[in-house]
Amino acid sequence: MEDTSDEPPTSAVLLENFMFSQVVFNNVEKFYVPGGDVTCYYTLTQNITPRGKDWVGIFRVGWKTTREYYTFLWAPLPADGHSGPSVQQQIHFKAYYLPKDDEYYQFCYVDQDGLVRGASVPFQFRAEAEDDILVVTTQEEVEETELRNQNLHKENEELKASCANLQKQNMELQEELKKTQELQKSLESLRSSTEKLELELNSLKMENKHLKEEGDCREAELHQLKEQIQNVTSDKEHLEKRLKTALDHMDQLQSQVLNYEKEVENLSHMDHDKTEQLETLKEENHQLRLSTAQQVKPSLAISELQGAAWGCQPCLGQFSPPFTNPFFPSQRQTHDLMKELEEQKHLFHTLRVEKGEADEENRKLRDENDALLRLLSQPGEVSPPSAQAPNPAPEAAGLLFGNPYSAAPGGDPGAGAEASLRKCPMCEEVFPAEDETSEYEGHVQNHLVLKCPICSERFEVCNRQVFDDHLLCHSLE
């Protein structure tokens, strides 16, 4: 048997006989001389496609599987790529690897799957006799030979039946193998699908856990926001109360300032009148002093004579009234007038100081009012007002209702009337001072609320999100 480390592909299954005709062996001798090389000729039909692992083996007659080969050689591939209907091929066996007995052998073409595609007629390896030899046998030998042939024929039939049974079992096993392979493929597919589903499940679990954590964070933030909204609402209510109180106080201060202004104006008129009266009295006093000085000289002689007369008559001097000038006022009257003038000046100074204090308090209330209005006009802020430092009121900003007592440059009285007008800090709309305060406060309050255009429900400016959700509910109805 050929010594090779590359074993040919074989199979334990014998195919049907019709597959043996795909390769046809040509010029097969009945006898091959031992010790000589043997050339095997065969034809590849169009029913077979030669491959690199096809081989040609020598089998002893009676073989059952392709594993029972005696020797083999690799079948060469056709030079033209097997393009025609049939291709003639040949292969050369060396004498060293050929059988040495005189049993019957045959050539078989086996493909790389281990299946037989062609088989030759039997032949022997022995020397061919030069002359024909007449063999004489007895009747017993003939009968024995026939019996042997019958036994061989019977054994051949049994082998064919067992071969058919084996082929049937082989087909069943192949079908079961195919089913098993299909089941294995489906099992692998199910395993991969299961792994993917497990990965997706783990991913969904992680995502669900992450969403739960985010939900908890959102709930905590929502709770915090609700608390902040409640704080802001309470602060807003407190600020509104303070604003209302400040407005009421401002109205009282404005009425007090009006009264003070009227008193100051009256005192100013009285001071002016007193000043004019004092100037008149001074002028009269001056005129009287001049006239008195002119009358002093002629009256000296009379005074001397009267003094002499009075000296003579001392008792009469007790009943003589002193000399008085009817045109010269008394010192007591002048002192009273000066004292009254000083009192009026002191009262005027006191009223001026009180007016300055009222203006200062009015300015502080104006700044506080502006700060409260800025806080109430910030709807997007949710942090408590205590966390925010109020911006200082601009120096040019006036009172909420205007300062009716600040005089315009140049002393124009019309400027004070314009300053007494009430101006809305949101839309710059002007309200006369004589209008009711509730109308002006209602107008300012309308800027601080959001009114639904559908159901007229009111919302605070700081609850913008609640107002938007309310409008969305109307759109979904």
C-alpha positions as CSV (number, residue, x, y, z in Angstrom):
1,M,0.0,0.0,0.0
2,E,1.3,3.5,-0.8
3,D,3.2,5.2,2.0
4,T,1.8,8.7,2.3
5,S,1.0,10.9,5.3
6,D,-1.8,12.7,3.4
7,E,-4.7,10.2,3.7
8,P,-7.4,10.5,1.0
9,P,-11.0,11.4,1.9
10,T,-13.1,8.3,2.4
11,S,-16.6,7.4,3.5
12,A,-18.2,4.4,5.2
13,V,-21.3,4.7,3.0
14,L,-21.6,3.1,-0.5
15,L,-23.7,5.1,-3.0
16,E,-26.0,3.6,-5.6
17,N,-24.6,2.0,-8.7
18,F,-25.8,4.7,-11.0
19,M,-23.2,7.1,-9.6
20,F,-20.4,4.8,-10.8
21,S,-21.0,5.9,-14.4
22,Q,-19.8,9.5,-13.9
23,V,-16.2,8.4,-14.5
24,V,-15.6,5.7,-17.2
25,F,-12.3,3.7,-17.2
26,N,-10.9,2.8,-20.6
27,N,-8.5,0.2,-21.9
28,V,-8.5,-1.9,-18.7
29,E,-6.5,-5.1,-19.3
30,K,-7.6,-8.5,-17.9
31,F,-4.1,-9.2,-16.6
32,Y,-1.2,-6.9,-15.6
33,V,2.2,-8.4,-15.3
34,P,3.6,-8.2,-11.8
35,G,6.7,-6.1,-11.3
36,G,5.7,-3.5,-14.0
37,D,4.1,-0.1,-13.8
38,V,0.4,0.3,-14.6
39,T,-1.2,3.1,-16.5
40,C,-4.8,3.8,-15.9
41,Y,-7.0,5.6,-18.5
42,Y,-10.3,7.1,-17.6
43,T,-12.8,9.7,-19.0
44,L,-14.5,12.4,-16.9
45,T,-18.1,12.9,-18.1
46,Q,-20.1,16.1,-17.9
47,N,-21.9,14.8,-14.8
48,I,-18.9,15.3,-12.6
49,T,-16.9,18.3,-11.6
50,P,-13.3,17.4,-10.7
51,R,-11.8,18.9,-7.5
52,G,-8.4,19.0,-6.0
53,K,-8.9,16.2,-3.5
54,D,-10.3,13.6,-6.0
55,W,-8.2,10.4,-6.2
56,V,-8.0,7.1,-8.0
57,G,-7.5,3.9,-6.0
58,I,-7.1,0.2,-6.5
59,F,-9.6,-1.9,-4.6
60,R,-9.9,-5.7,-4.1
61,V,-13.1,-7.0,-5.6
62,G,-15.7,-7.4,-2.9
63,W,-14.8,-4.1,-1.1
64,K,-17.7,-2.4,0.8
65,T,-16.4,1.1,1.7
66,T,-13.8,3.4,0.2
67,R,-11.6,2.9,3.3
68,E,-10.7,-0.6,1.9
69,Y,-8.4,0.8,-0.8
70,Y,-5.0,-0.9,-1.4
71,T,-3.2,2.0,-2.9
72,F,-4.2,5.4,-4.5
73,L,-2.9,8.4,-6.4
74,W,-4.3,12.0,-6.5
75,A,-6.3,12.6,-9.7
76,P,-4.9,15.4,-11.7
77,L,-7.2,18.3,-12.7
78,P,-8.0,18.8,-16.4
79,A,-5.7,21.2,-18.2
80,D,-8.6,23.0,-20.0
81,G,-10.8,23.3,-16.9
82,H,-13.2,20.5,-18.0
83,S,-14.9,22.8,-20.5
84,G,-16.0,20.0,-22.9
85,P,-18.6,17.2,-22.5
86,S,-15.8,14.6,-21.6
87,V,-12.1,14.8,-20.8
88,Q,-9.6,12.0,-21.2
89,Q,-7.2,11.6,-18.2
90,Q,-4.5,9.1,-17.3
91,I,-2.6,8.2,-14.1
92,H,0.5,6.1,-13.6
93,F,0.9,3.6,-10.7
94,K,4.4,2.5,-9.8
95,A,5.1,-1.2,-9.6
96,Y,6.4,-1.0,-6.0
97,Y,3.0,0.0,-4.7
98,L,1.0,-2.6,-6.7
99,P,-0.5,-5.8,-5.2
100,K,1.6,-9.0,-5.4
101,D,-1.1,-11.6,-5.3
102,D,-3.4,-12.9,-8.0
103,E,-6.7,-11.7,-6.6
104,Y,-9.1,-9.6,-8.7
105,Y,-8.8,-5.8,-8.3
106,Q,-10.5,-2.8,-10.0
107,F,-9.9,0.9,-10.4
108,C,-12.3,3.3,-8.6
109,Y,-12.5,7.1,-8.9
110,V,-13.4,8.7,-5.5
111,D,-14.2,12.5,-5.1
112,Q,-13.1,14.6,-2.2
113,D,-16.3,13.8,-0.3
114,G,-15.2,10.1,-0.2
115,L,-17.9,9.0,-2.6
116,V,-17.2,6.6,-5.6
117,R,-18.0,8.2,-8.9
118,G,-16.7,5.5,-11.2
119,A,-15.4,1.8,-11.2
120,S,-13.6,-0.3,-13.8
121,V,-14.0,-4.0,-14.7
122,P,-12.0,-6.5,-12.5
123,F,-8.4,-7.4,-13.4
124,Q,-5.5,-9.5,-12.0
125,F,-1.8,-9.1,-11.5
126,R,-0.3,-12.3,-13.0
127,A,1.6,-13.4,-16.0
128,E,-0.5,-14.1,-19.1
129,A,-0.1,-17.8,-20.3
130,E,1.3,-18.2,-23.8
131,D,-0.9,-21.1,-24.7
132,D,-4.4,-21.9,-23.7
133,I,-4.6,-24.7,-21.1
134,L,-7.5,-27.1,-21.2
135,V,-8.7,-27.7,-17.6
136,V,-10.4,-30.9,-16.9
137,T,-12.7,-31.0,-13.9
138,T,-14.9,-33.7,-12.5
139,Q,-18.7,-33.5,-12.0
140,E,-18.3,-33.1,-8.3
141,E,-16.0,-30.1,-8.8
142,V,-18.5,-28.6,-11.2
143,E,-21.3,-29.1,-8.8
144,E,-19.2,-27.7,-6.0
145,T,-18.3,-24.7,-8.2
146,E,-22.0,-24.1,-9.0
147,L,-22.9,-24.4,-5.3
148,R,-20.2,-22.0,-4.5
149,N,-21.5,-19.7,-7.2
150,Q,-25.0,-20.0,-5.8
151,N,-23.7,-19.2,-2.3
152,L,-21.8,-16.3,-3.6
153,H,-24.8,-15.1,-5.6
154,K,-27.0,-15.5,-2.5
155,E,-24.4,-13.7,-0.4
156,N,-24.2,-11.0,-3.1
157,E,-28.0,-10.6,-2.9
158,E,-27.9,-10.4,0.9
159,L,-25.1,-7.8,0.6
160,K,-27.1,-5.8,-1.9
161,A,-30.1,-6.0,0.5
162,S,-28.0,-4.9,3.4
163,C,-26.4,-2.2,1.2
164,A,-29.9,-0.9,0.3
165,N,-30.9,-1.0,4.0
166,L,-27.7,0.8,4.9
167,Q,-28.4,3.3,2.2
168,K,-31.9,3.8,3.5
169,Q,-30.6,4.2,7.0
170,N,-27.9,6.6,5.7
171,M,-30.6,8.8,4.1
172,E,-32.6,8.7,7.2
173,L,-29.6,9.6,9.2
174,Q,-28.7,12.4,6.8
175,E,-32.3,13.8,7.1
176,E,-32.0,13.6,10.9
177,L,-28.6,15.2,10.6
178,K,-30.1,18.0,8.6
179,K,-32.9,18.4,11.0
180,T,-30.4,18.4,13.9
181,Q,-28.3,21.0,12.1
182,E,-31.4,23.1,11.5
183,L,-32.4,22.7,15.1
184,Q,-28.9,23.6,16.2
185,K,-28.9,26.7,14.0
186,S,-32.3,27.7,15.4
187,L,-31.0,27.1,18.9
188,E,-28.0,29.3,18.2
189,S,-30.3,32.0,16.8
190,L,-32.5,31.7,19.9
191,R,-29.4,31.9,22.1
192,S,-28.2,35.0,20.3
193,S,-31.7,36.5,20.5
194,T,-31.9,35.6,24.2
195,E,-28.5,37.3,24.8
196,K,-29.7,40.4,22.9
197,L,-32.9,40.5,24.9
198,E,-31.0,40.1,28.2
199,L,-28.7,42.9,27.2
200,E,-31.7,45.1,26.3
201,L,-33.4,44.0,29.6
202,N,-30.3,45.1,31.5
203,S,-30.2,48.3,29.6
204,L,-33.9,49.0,30.3
205,K,-33.4,48.2,34.0
206,M,-30.5,50.6,34.2
207,E,-32.5,53.2,32.3
208,N,-35.5,52.6,34.6
209,K,-33.3,53.0,37.6
210,H,-31.9,56.2,36.2
211,L,-35.4,57.5,35.4
212,K,-36.5,56.6,38.9
213,E,-33.6,58.6,40.4
214,E,-34.4,61.5,38.1
215,G,-38.1,61.2,39.1
216,D,-37.1,61.4,42.8
217,C,-34.8,64.4,42.1
218,R,-37.7,66.0,40.1
219,E,-40.1,65.4,43.0
220,A,-37.6,66.9,45.5
221,E,-37.1,69.9,43.2
222,L,-40.9,70.2,42.7
223,H,-41.4,70.1,46.5
224,Q,-38.7,72.7,46.9
225,L,-40.2,74.9,44.2
226,K,-43.7,74.6,45.8
227,E,-42.2,75.7,49.1
228,Q,-40.5,78.6,47.4
229,I,-43.7,79.5,45.6
230,Q,-45.5,79.4,49.0
231,N,-42.8,81.6,50.5
232,V,-42.9,84.0,47.6
233,T,-46.7,84.1,47.7
234,S,-46.6,84.8,51.4
235,D,-43.9,87.4,50.9
236,K,-45.9,88.9,48.1
237,E,-49.0,89.2,50.3
238,H,-46.9,90.7,53.0
239,L,-45.4,93.1,50.5
240,E,-48.8,94.0,49.2
241,K,-50.0,94.7,52.7
242,R,-47.0,96.8,53.3
243,L,-47.5,98.6,50.0
244,K,-51.2,99.3,50.9
245,T,-50.1,100.5,54.3
246,A,-47.4,102.7,52.7
247,L,-49.9,104.0,50.2
248,D,-52.4,104.8,53.0
249,H,-49.6,106.4,55.0
250,M,-48.5,108.3,51.9
251,D,-52.0,109.6,51.4
252,Q,-52.1,110.7,55.0
253,L,-48.7,112.4,54.7
254,Q,-49.9,114.1,51.5
255,S,-52.9,115.4,53.2
256,Q,-50.8,116.6,56.2
257,V,-48.3,118.2,53.8
258,L,-51.1,119.9,52.0
259,N,-52.3,121.3,55.4
260,Y,-48.8,122.3,56.3
261,E,-48.4,123.9,52.9
262,K,-51.5,125.9,53.5
263,E,-50.4,126.9,56.9
264,V,-47.0,127.9,55.6
265,E,-48.6,129.9,52.8
266,N,-50.9,131.7,55.4
267,L,-48.0,132.3,57.6
268,S,-46.0,133.6,54.7
269,H,-48.8,136.0,53.9
270,M,-49.1,137.0,57.5
271,D,-45.3,137.5,57.7
272,H,-45.4,139.6,54.6
273,D,-48.2,141.7,56.0
274,K,-46.4,142.1,59.4
275,T,-43.2,143.0,57.5
276,E,-45.1,145.7,55.5
277,Q,-46.8,146.9,58.7
278,L,-43.4,147.0,60.5
279,E,-41.9,149.0,57.6
280,T,-44.8,151.4,57.7
281,L,-44.4,151.8,61.5
282,K,-40.7,152.4,61.1
283,E,-41.3,155.0,58.5
284,E,-43.9,156.7,60.7
285,N,-41.5,156.5,63.6
286,H,-38.9,158.1,61.6
287,Q,-41.2,160.9,60.5
288,L,-42.3,161.4,64.0
289,R,-38.8,161.6,65.3
290,L,-38.0,164.3,62.7
291,S,-41.1,166.3,63.6
292,T,-40.3,165.9,67.3
293,A,-36.8,167.2,66.8
294,Q,-38.1,170.3,65.0
295,Q,-40.6,170.9,67.9
296,V,-38.1,170.5,70.7
297,K,-36.3,173.9,70.2
298,P,-39.3,176.3,70.5
299,S,-40.7,174.4,73.4
300,L,-37.6,174.8,75.6
301,A,-38.5,178.3,76.7
302,I,-42.0,177.2,77.4
303,S,-40.5,174.4,79.4
304,E,-38.4,176.8,81.5
305,L,-41.4,179.0,82.2
306,Q,-43.5,176.1,83.1
307,G,-40.7,174.8,85.4
308,A,-40.6,178.2,87.1
309,A,-44.3,178.1,87.4
310,W,-44.3,174.6,88.7
311,G,-41.6,175.5,91.2
312,C,-43.9,178.1,92.5
313,Q,-46.7,175.8,92.6
314,P,-45.3,172.4,93.6
315,C,-48.6,171.1,94.5
316,L,-50.0,171.6,91.0
317,G,-47.3,169.4,89.5
318,Q,-48.8,166.4,91.1
319,F,-51.9,166.7,89.1
320,S,-50.4,167.8,85.7
321,P,-50.3,165.2,83.1
322,P,-47.1,164.5,81.2
323,F,-46.6,165.7,77.6
324,T,-47.6,163.2,75.0
325,N,-47.3,163.4,71.2
326,P,-50.4,161.9,69.6
327,F,-48.5,161.1,66.4
328,F,-45.7,159.1,68.1
329,P,-46.6,155.4,69.1
330,S,-45.8,154.2,72.6
331,Q,-42.9,151.8,73.3
332,R,-45.2,149.1,74.7
333,Q,-47.1,149.0,71.4
334,T,-43.9,148.7,69.4
335,H,-42.6,146.0,71.8
336,D,-45.8,144.0,71.3
337,L,-45.5,144.2,67.6
338,M,-41.9,143.1,67.6
339,K,-42.7,140.2,69.9
340,E,-45.6,139.1,67.7
341,L,-43.3,139.3,64.7
342,E,-40.7,137.1,66.4
343,E,-43.3,134.6,67.3
344,Q,-44.5,134.5,63.7
345,K,-40.9,134.0,62.5
346,H,-40.4,131.2,65.0
347,L,-43.6,129.5,63.9
348,F,-42.6,129.9,60.3
349,H,-39.2,128.3,61.0
350,T,-40.9,125.5,62.9
351,L,-43.3,124.8,60.0
352,R,-40.3,124.8,57.6
353,V,-38.5,122.2,59.7
354,E,-41.7,120.0,59.9
355,K,-42.1,120.4,56.1
356,G,-38.5,119.2,55.6
357,E,-39.0,116.2,57.8
358,A,-42.3,115.4,56.0
359,D,-40.4,115.7,52.7
360,E,-37.7,113.4,54.0
361,E,-40.2,110.8,55.2
362,N,-42.0,111.1,51.9
363,R,-38.8,110.4,50.0
364,K,-38.1,107.3,52.1
365,L,-41.6,106.0,51.5
366,R,-41.2,106.7,47.8
367,D,-38.0,104.6,47.7
368,E,-39.7,101.8,49.7
369,N,-42.7,102.0,47.3
370,D,-40.4,101.8,44.3
371,A,-38.6,98.8,45.8
372,L,-41.9,97.0,46.5
373,L,-43.2,97.7,43.0
374,R,-40.0,96.2,41.5
375,L,-40.4,93.1,43.6
376,L,-44.0,92.7,42.6
377,S,-43.2,93.2,38.9
378,Q,-40.7,90.3,38.8
379,P,-42.9,87.2,37.9
380,G,-40.0,84.9,36.9
381,E,-38.2,85.1,40.2
382,V,-39.0,82.2,42.6
383,S,-36.3,82.8,45.2
384,P,-37.5,84.5,48.4
385,P,-37.2,88.3,48.4
386,S,-34.8,88.2,51.4
387,A,-32.2,86.6,49.1
388,Q,-32.2,89.6,46.8
389,A,-30.9,93.0,47.6
390,P,-33.3,95.7,46.4
391,N,-31.9,98.0,43.8
392,P,-31.6,101.6,45.0
393,A,-34.3,103.8,43.6
394,P,-33.1,106.1,40.8
395,E,-32.6,109.7,42.0
396,A,-34.8,111.0,39.2
397,A,-37.8,108.7,40.1
398,G,-40.7,110.4,41.8
399,L,-43.4,109.3,44.2
400,L,-45.9,106.7,43.1
401,F,-48.6,109.5,43.0
402,G,-46.1,112.2,42.3
403,N,-44.8,114.9,44.6
404,P,-47.4,117.7,44.6
405,Y,-45.3,120.0,46.8
406,S,-42.0,120.0,44.8
407,A,-41.9,123.3,43.0
408,A,-40.7,123.5,39.4
409,P,-37.5,125.5,38.5
410,G,-38.2,129.1,38.3
411,G,-41.1,128.9,40.8
412,D,-43.7,128.1,38.2
413,P,-46.9,127.0,40.0
414,G,-48.0,124.9,37.0
415,A,-45.2,122.5,37.5
416,G,-46.4,121.6,41.0
417,A,-49.8,120.8,39.4
418,E,-48.2,118.5,36.9
419,A,-46.2,116.7,39.6
420,S,-49.4,116.1,41.6
421,L,-50.6,113.8,38.8
422,R,-50.5,110.0,39.5
423,K,-48.5,108.1,36.9
424,C,-48.6,104.3,36.4
425,P,-45.1,102.9,36.8
426,M,-45.8,100.1,34.3
427,C,-47.5,101.8,31.3
428,E,-46.9,105.5,32.2
429,E,-50.6,106.2,32.2
430,V,-51.5,109.3,34.1
431,F,-54.3,109.6,36.6
432,P,-55.5,113.0,38.1
433,A,-54.9,113.5,41.8
434,E,-58.6,114.1,42.5
435,D,-59.6,110.6,41.2
436,E,-60.2,107.8,43.7
437,T,-57.2,105.9,44.9
438,S,-59.0,102.6,44.4
439,E,-59.2,103.2,40.6
440,Y,-55.4,103.8,40.4
441,E,-54.6,100.9,42.7
442,G,-56.9,98.6,40.6
443,H,-55.0,99.7,37.4
444,V,-51.6,98.9,39.0
445,Q,-52.9,95.6,40.2
446,N,-54.0,94.6,36.7
447,H,-50.3,94.7,35.7
448,L,-49.5,92.3,38.5
449,V,-52.0,89.6,37.5
450,L,-52.5,87.4,34.4
451,K,-56.1,87.1,33.1
452,C,-57.3,84.1,31.1
453,P,-58.9,85.3,27.9
454,I,-61.3,82.3,27.9
455,C,-62.7,82.0,31.4
456,S,-61.4,85.4,32.9
457,E,-59.7,83.5,35.7
458,R,-56.8,85.5,37.3
459,F,-53.4,84.3,38.1
460,E,-50.4,86.0,39.8
461,V,-47.5,87.0,37.6
462,C,-45.2,84.7,39.6
463,N,-47.4,81.7,38.6
464,R,-46.6,82.0,34.9
465,Q,-46.2,78.2,34.6
466,V,-49.7,77.6,36.2
467,F,-51.2,80.1,33.8
468,D,-49.6,78.4,30.8
469,D,-50.9,75.0,31.9
470,H,-54.4,76.5,32.4
471,L,-54.3,77.8,28.7
472,L,-53.1,74.4,27.6
473,C,-56.1,72.7,29.3
474,H,-58.4,75.0,27.4
475,S,-56.7,74.1,24.1
476,L,-57.2,70.4,24.8
477,E,-60.9,70.6,25.5
